[in-house]
Amino acid sequence: MSYWPPRPPAWPPSRRRASITRLEPDAFVELVTRQAAPLVIHAVVGTFTTKYNYLTSYKGLAFVTTAPRELNLPPGTELIVAKTLNAMI
């Protein structure tokens, strides 16, 4: 059954959000170490002080961290360098 005019979505696209969990840098590295083939998105941000933002997914959940220096990720980590990560980080 279709309706005319079409119904608007329950939530507008701008309000749909995913669940993101913030971790301390050490806990983030430990989580990445648990993965068989880790994929990490990395962005360097900051004007006066440099911050390193990292994002990964584990068992369907998204995890982020912000570190004052680059993290020592395990060998074999696929690293994607981005200009920026979402402002929610």
MOLINPE-V633845 format. One record per residue. PHI is phi in whole degrees, -180 to 180 (999 if undefined). NEAR is the number of other C-alpha atoms within 12 Angstrom. Layout:
phi=PHI near=NEAR
phi=PHI near=NEAR
//
This chain:
phi=999 near=4
phi=-115 near=6
phi=-115 near=7
phi=-128 near=7
phi=-68 near=6
phi=-58 near=9
phi=-73 near=10
phi=-70 near=10
phi=-62 near=10
phi=-56 near=10
phi=-125 near=10
phi=-61 near=10
phi=-54 near=10
phi=-71 near=9
phi=-106 near=9
phi=-78 near=10
phi=-132 near=12
phi=-98 near=15
phi=-83 near=14
phi=-124 near=20
phi=-109 near=22
phi=-91 near=24
phi=-122 near=23
phi=-71 near=19
phi=-54 near=26
phi=-65 near=21
phi=-68 near=20
phi=-65 near=32
phi=-62 near=30
phi=-63 near=20
phi=-65 near=31
phi=-65 near=36
phi=-65 near=22
phi=-69 near=19
phi=-81 near=22
phi=-73 near=15
phi=-132 near=18
phi=-70 near=26
phi=-123 near=28
phi=-128 near=33
phi=-100 near=29
phi=-130 near=31
phi=-140 near=29
phi=-104 near=26
phi=-130 near=25
phi=122 near=15
phi=-102 near=7
phi=-99 near=6
phi=-125 near=11
phi=-88 near=15
phi=-124 near=23
phi=-113 near=28
phi=-101 near=37
phi=-132 near=44
phi=-138 near=40
phi=-146 near=36
phi=-120 near=26
phi=-144 near=23
phi=52 near=13
phi=85 near=11
phi=-111 near=15
phi=-100 near=25
phi=-127 near=31
phi=-131 near=35
phi=-151 near=36
phi=-126 near=32
phi=-127 near=29
phi=-77 near=17
phi=-142 near=19
phi=-62 near=20
phi=-85 near=28
phi=-91 near=19
phi=-81 near=27
phi=-66 near=21
phi=-61 near=15
phi=91 near=15
phi=-76 near=23
phi=-81 near=19
phi=-113 near=22
phi=-106 near=19
phi=-95 near=18
phi=-114 near=17
phi=-69 near=15
phi=-156 near=20
phi=-111 near=24
phi=-50 near=18
phi=-65 near=9
phi=-69 near=16
phi=-79 near=24
//
